[in-house]
Amino acid sequence: MLPVFVYPLLGCAQGAAAVHCMLDLTMQAHESPSAAARTSLTHHVFLLAVSALTFLVHGYHPFADDAGLYVAGVKKLLDPSLFPVGMRFILSETRIESFYPLVIGVTKLFGGSLESALLFFYLLTLIAFIYGAWCVSGLITECQFCRWTAVCLAG
């Protein structure tokens, strides 16, 4: 049995009707426009909450693994006096990607704070991933409970 506050998020009534609602979508087909708008807003809030929870669980590691090389390339392009030795290695990837001009532009937009720009991109891509999981799960099934389960598992 799910907690009481979860049923409205799923668009279902409590009790035995909840199981019927999760498995049969005929109840959702007869929603009024205001109820559909309220459900849509609830979905967005819940998707953002799943994104925030995912951020808290997985953490934020901007300089881990290959990201250290990409960040070094951005730093070199922002300040050419950095890394006087090994410049060829650091800049080898900067010619072929649109990542660098985009990150440099947002860094300048944030007043030169590369860490703020990286955090912004991380949060943006995390939210896009959660919304993408919602959309893909909608292509697979129409069951709202199954879609929310897929989104939570993806996060």
N, C-alpha and C positions, 0 to 999 in steps of 0.2 A: 504494500500500500504506500502510495506517495504522500509526502507532506501536504497539508491542506492548501498552502499557498501556491503549489505547483499546478493545480488543476486549471485555474484561470489562465495561466501562461500557455497551457496546452490547448486552450479553447474548449475545455471539457467541464462537465458537472462532476460533483463528487460521487463517490460510492460506485454502485454497479453501473450507473450510466456512464461513468468515466471509461470503463473498459470498452463499452459499446462505442463510445465516441472516438476512442483512440484507434479502434479497428474499422469503424464504419464512418465514412466522411459525409454521409448524407445530412448530418446535423449541421455541418459547416456550410453546406451549399445554400442553406436558407437564412444566412446572416443578413442583417440589415446593413446599409452602408456605414452607419456610425459604428456599429459593432465591428465591421471589417477594418475601419480606420483605427479603432482602439486596439484591435488584435495586431495590426501592422505595427503600431507604435510599441506595443508590448514586445513584439518580436525584435525590433531594433534595440530596445533597451536590454532585453535578455541577451542578444548577440554581443552587445558591447560589454555586458557583465561577464559573459564567457571569455571574451577577449582579455578583460582585466584579470580574471582569475588565471587564465593561461599565462599572462605576463608574470603574475606573482608566483606561480608554480615553477615555470621554466626559467625564470630569471632573465637577466640581460647581460650578454657577454660580447661586447662590441669588438674586442681585439683577439678573440679565440680563433684558432686554426688559420685558415687562409685569409680571414678578415684582417689579420695583422698586416699582410702584404698590401691589400687593397687600401687600408687606412694609411699605410706608409706612402703609397702612391699619391693619395689625395693630399697628404701633408707636404710632400715634395712639390706638387703642383701649386699649392697655396703659398709655400715659402721655398723658393728655389735654392736658398742657402743651406737647406737641410741635406743631410746625407751626401757629402762630397765624394765619398767612395762608394762604389756599388750602385751608382745611379742607373746604369744600364739595366740591372736586374730589377730595380724597383719600378722603373718606367716602362718595362717591356709590355705590360698589359694595358697601359693607359691609352694606347693608340687605337685599340679596337672596340672599346666599350663606351656606351653613353652614360655609364654609371658615374664616371668622374666629373664630367661637366654638370650633371644634375646635382651631385653632392656638393660640388664647389659653389654652385649657384645658391643652394639652400643654406650652406654654411655662411655665405656672405649675407643672405637674408636674415639669418639669426645673429648677425653682428660678429661673425668670425669664430663662433663656438662650434668646432667640429663635433664635439661630444653631443651637443644639443641637436645638431643635424642628424647624427647617427641614431639617436634615440627617437627622433621624429620619424625617420624612415623605418625603424624597427616597429614602432607602434602602428604606423600606417600599413605596413605589409602584414602584421599580425591580424589587424582588423580585417583586411582584405582576404586573408586566408580563412578566417572564421566565416565571413560572409560567403566566400567561395564554397566552403563545406556545406553551408545551408543551401546554396543553389544546386550544387551537385547532388545532394541528398534528395532535393525536390525532383530531379530528373530520374532518380531511381525509384522513389516511392512517394505516394501521396499521404501516407500515414504521418500525422504530425508528431506523434510520440517517437516514431522511428527516426524522423528527421532531427529532432532535438537530441536523441541518443547519438546519432552520427556526428552531430556538431560537437557535443561534449566529448566524445571519444577522439575526434580530430584535434581538439584543443588540448 
